[in-house]
Amino acid sequence: MADYAHIDSKEKAQRAYANKELVKLHLMPLDWGGEDVALNIIYIPEFVVEQKAAIDGMIESFLTAGLSITYSCRPQYKGNSFIPGSLVISYSGDMEDTRTIEIW
């Protein structure tokens, strides 16, 4: 597993993104009303996108089925790194669960 402790600023994260070492991810999906603003964006390795999409897809199927659900996606950081060590996705309401994606 990669170590992202050396990426300790937004500028370093954006440089890694420009070099295609990281990708940009919206915490709240844009098609769920999330905005393309700094507070909704994190930089992560590409494998996280697929894992988050699978979890979000499951939650979206619950919403499509008419369930009432509150969604939360919170990055958890290690030390001074700008890259989250994990991503905690939780939902509650008619159903509830918490899933954690380990990043590094």
Backbone bond lengths (Angstrom), bond angles and torsions (degrees), N, CA, C in turn:
res aa  C-N    CA-C-N  psi(-1)  N-CA   C-N-CA  omega(-1)  CA-C   N-CA-C  phi
1 M - - - 1.450 - - 1.524 108.47 -
2 A 1.306 116.18 136.42 1.460 121.76 -179.02 1.527 110.96 -67.89
3 D 1.319 115.37 158.13 1.456 122.50 177.33 1.531 107.40 -115.93
4 Y 1.315 116.35 122.91 1.459 120.85 -177.40 1.518 112.74 -110.11
5 A 1.325 117.95 21.27 1.466 121.90 -178.94 1.529 111.49 -60.99
6 H 1.334 117.47 -30.74 1.463 121.30 -177.42 1.533 112.79 -74.16
7 I 1.334 118.07 -14.46 1.471 120.55 178.34 1.524 106.68 -93.00
8 D 1.335 114.72 87.16 1.452 120.82 -171.36 1.528 114.15 -111.36
9 S 1.316 116.80 21.61 1.472 120.49 176.94 1.525 109.43 -152.84
10 K 1.308 115.09 159.72 1.469 120.69 177.47 1.530 109.76 -61.75
11 E 1.328 116.59 -38.18 1.463 120.95 -179.07 1.528 110.91 -62.63
12 K 1.338 117.35 -43.05 1.472 120.96 178.54 1.529 110.62 -66.53
13 A 1.329 116.96 -37.59 1.469 120.29 178.06 1.518 110.38 -65.69
14 Q 1.319 116.77 -42.03 1.465 119.88 179.51 1.528 111.07 -67.63
15 R 1.323 117.26 -33.50 1.466 120.79 176.22 1.532 109.73 -65.61
16 A 1.342 117.02 -43.76 1.470 121.03 177.75 1.529 110.26 -63.28
17 Y 1.324 116.81 -35.93 1.468 121.74 176.12 1.531 109.92 -65.36
18 A 1.326 117.17 -45.86 1.472 121.45 179.66 1.526 110.73 -62.25
19 N 1.346 117.11 -32.36 1.462 121.70 178.79 1.528 112.78 -86.41
20 K 1.337 115.85 6.85 1.465 123.46 178.72 1.532 113.36 63.53
21 E 1.344 116.50 25.19 1.457 121.15 175.09 1.536 110.41 -85.08
22 L 1.325 115.92 -25.68 1.464 123.24 178.91 1.515 109.18 -132.70
23 V 1.316 116.41 163.15 1.456 121.48 174.83 1.527 108.79 -121.70
24 K 1.309 115.64 162.16 1.457 121.80 179.23 1.525 108.73 -93.68
25 L 1.331 116.54 137.43 1.460 121.75 -179.56 1.526 109.18 -132.68
26 H 1.323 115.73 136.66 1.469 121.16 174.36 1.525 108.24 -90.21
27 L 1.322 116.80 125.56 1.463 121.11 178.99 1.525 110.24 -61.46
28 M 1.315 116.97 -51.37 1.464 122.40 173.69 1.526 106.18 -97.91
29 P 1.325 117.97 115.44 1.464 120.02 -177.51 1.530 112.42 -52.26
30 L 1.329 115.37 141.89 1.465 120.29 -179.44 1.522 111.57 -60.35
31 D 1.339 117.67 -37.06 1.465 119.34 -178.98 1.522 112.68 -77.69
32 W 1.335 117.15 0.15 1.467 121.61 173.26 1.525 110.38 -107.29
33 G 1.320 116.38 9.33 1.463 120.11 178.68 1.514 114.17 103.06
34 G 1.332 117.72 0.04 1.459 120.40 176.18 1.515 110.02 -66.40
35 E 1.316 116.24 154.88 1.459 121.01 -178.61 1.521 110.53 -109.48
36 D 1.331 115.87 154.49 1.458 122.13 177.88 1.530 108.41 -86.70
37 V 1.340 115.17 67.43 1.459 122.16 -178.70 1.530 108.89 -128.55
38 A 1.327 115.88 160.32 1.469 121.59 -174.97 1.530 113.24 -53.56
39 L 1.319 118.57 -38.27 1.464 120.81 -178.39 1.524 113.36 -67.39
40 N 1.332 116.85 -16.49 1.463 121.56 -177.91 1.532 112.34 -107.50
41 I 1.333 116.96 6.90 1.468 121.14 -174.67 1.525 110.81 -119.02
42 I 1.338 114.80 133.79 1.459 120.72 169.43 1.525 107.51 -128.88
43 Y 1.328 115.68 160.75 1.456 121.98 177.43 1.526 107.18 -112.09
44 I 1.323 115.23 128.33 1.462 120.48 -172.60 1.532 110.11 -146.74
45 P 1.341 117.29 165.01 1.466 119.20 172.76 1.534 110.09 -68.07
46 E 1.310 116.13 151.89 1.468 121.63 -171.93 1.530 114.98 -58.11
47 F 1.329 118.42 -33.07 1.465 119.53 -176.46 1.534 112.35 -60.20
48 V 1.323 117.27 -25.13 1.462 120.99 -178.46 1.532 110.73 -67.78
49 V 1.324 117.12 -33.39 1.470 121.62 -178.99 1.522 110.08 -57.97
50 E 1.331 117.17 -46.71 1.467 121.22 -178.80 1.529 111.67 -65.59
51 Q 1.324 115.94 -41.91 1.461 119.07 -179.77 1.524 111.49 -65.77
52 K 1.337 116.44 -42.47 1.466 119.73 178.77 1.527 110.33 -66.27
53 A 1.330 117.18 -39.78 1.470 120.87 179.71 1.527 110.81 -61.40
54 A 1.323 117.06 -37.90 1.471 120.07 179.19 1.532 110.69 -65.62
55 I 1.323 116.76 -42.88 1.467 120.41 178.96 1.523 110.31 -67.19
56 D 1.337 116.17 -45.71 1.467 119.92 179.25 1.527 111.29 -62.29
57 G 1.330 117.11 -36.30 1.466 120.68 178.31 1.517 111.47 -63.67
58 M 1.327 116.34 -40.07 1.458 120.87 177.46 1.537 109.66 -62.93
59 I 1.334 116.24 -45.06 1.468 120.70 -179.99 1.526 110.11 -64.55
60 E 1.324 116.83 -40.45 1.462 120.20 178.98 1.529 110.84 -62.13
61 S 1.329 117.72 -35.80 1.469 119.71 177.96 1.526 110.86 -65.50
62 F 1.329 117.71 -33.43 1.464 120.80 175.66 1.529 110.38 -66.20
63 L 1.340 115.59 -42.20 1.471 119.83 179.54 1.532 110.90 -65.62
64 T 1.324 116.21 -41.27 1.459 121.27 178.19 1.522 111.25 -62.26
65 A 1.337 115.97 -32.23 1.465 120.85 178.82 1.531 112.44 -77.57
66 G 1.345 115.87 -2.31 1.458 119.77 175.80 1.520 115.47 96.99
67 L 1.327 116.97 5.70 1.460 118.75 178.91 1.529 110.59 -74.43
68 S 1.311 116.16 149.65 1.460 122.33 176.83 1.525 107.50 -96.93
69 I 1.346 116.31 117.43 1.462 121.07 -174.31 1.519 109.95 -137.29
70 T 1.322 115.52 139.23 1.455 122.72 172.14 1.523 107.30 -103.13
71 Y 1.338 117.11 132.99 1.464 123.71 -172.06 1.523 110.68 -112.87
72 S 1.317 115.86 141.94 1.459 121.39 175.65 1.516 109.31 -142.90
73 C 1.322 116.77 136.00 1.458 122.53 176.09 1.531 106.80 -132.64
74 R 1.338 116.04 111.50 1.462 120.79 -173.79 1.526 111.05 -122.32
75 P 1.329 116.99 124.34 1.463 119.25 173.27 1.529 109.73 -76.29
76 Q 1.327 115.82 142.73 1.463 122.52 175.14 1.531 106.50 -115.63
77 Y 1.313 116.50 125.86 1.464 120.56 -173.52 1.517 112.90 -101.97
78 K 1.351 114.96 155.32 1.459 122.59 175.82 1.523 108.01 -113.13
79 G 1.311 116.55 125.55 1.465 120.37 177.20 1.513 112.11 54.69
80 N 1.329 116.08 -134.01 1.470 121.54 -178.84 1.525 113.05 -97.66
81 S 1.333 117.06 7.66 1.457 120.03 -176.67 1.521 111.41 -65.25
82 F 1.324 115.34 142.55 1.461 122.53 175.87 1.527 110.25 -85.24
83 I 1.333 117.03 -10.16 1.461 123.06 179.96 1.527 107.86 -98.64
84 P 1.328 118.47 122.96 1.462 119.60 -178.43 1.530 112.18 -60.65
85 G 1.334 115.79 145.66 1.453 120.97 173.90 1.517 110.85 -79.39
86 S 1.328 115.62 -26.98 1.464 120.86 177.27 1.522 109.18 -156.21
87 L 1.312 114.31 165.70 1.463 122.82 178.90 1.520 106.89 -127.15
88 V 1.333 116.52 122.19 1.459 121.28 -177.60 1.528 108.59 -106.82
89 I 1.332 115.45 115.50 1.464 121.80 -179.84 1.520 107.42 -109.93
90 S 1.316 116.01 124.49 1.463 119.03 179.01 1.516 109.78 -133.91
91 Y 1.305 114.27 154.62 1.456 120.29 174.70 1.514 108.13 -142.72
92 S 1.318 114.46 151.29 1.457 119.68 179.97 1.520 108.32 -147.86
93 G 1.304 115.74 168.77 1.460 122.21 -176.58 1.511 107.99 127.68
94 D 1.334 116.44 -125.46 1.462 120.47 178.65 1.527 111.90 -63.29
95 M 1.327 116.34 -25.96 1.468 122.88 174.48 1.517 106.01 -138.86
96 E 1.328 116.78 155.93 1.451 117.89 175.61 1.511 111.74 -147.11
97 D 1.324 114.31 148.86 1.455 121.69 179.37 1.518 107.49 -170.07
98 T 1.318 115.89 162.75 1.461 122.71 173.76 1.511 107.67 -132.75
99 R 1.314 115.87 131.73 1.464 122.14 178.07 1.525 107.68 -122.82
100 T 1.315 116.51 140.29 1.463 121.57 178.72 1.515 109.70 -119.83
101 I 1.319 115.75 129.98 1.464 121.90 174.40 1.523 106.52 -103.86
102 E 1.319 116.22 116.38 1.469 121.07 177.18 1.524 108.35 -80.30
103 I 1.317 116.00 124.83 1.464 120.87 -177.06 1.525 110.93 -100.39
104 W 1.328 115.48 -48.21 1.474 119.80 177.01 1.504 110.58 -158.86
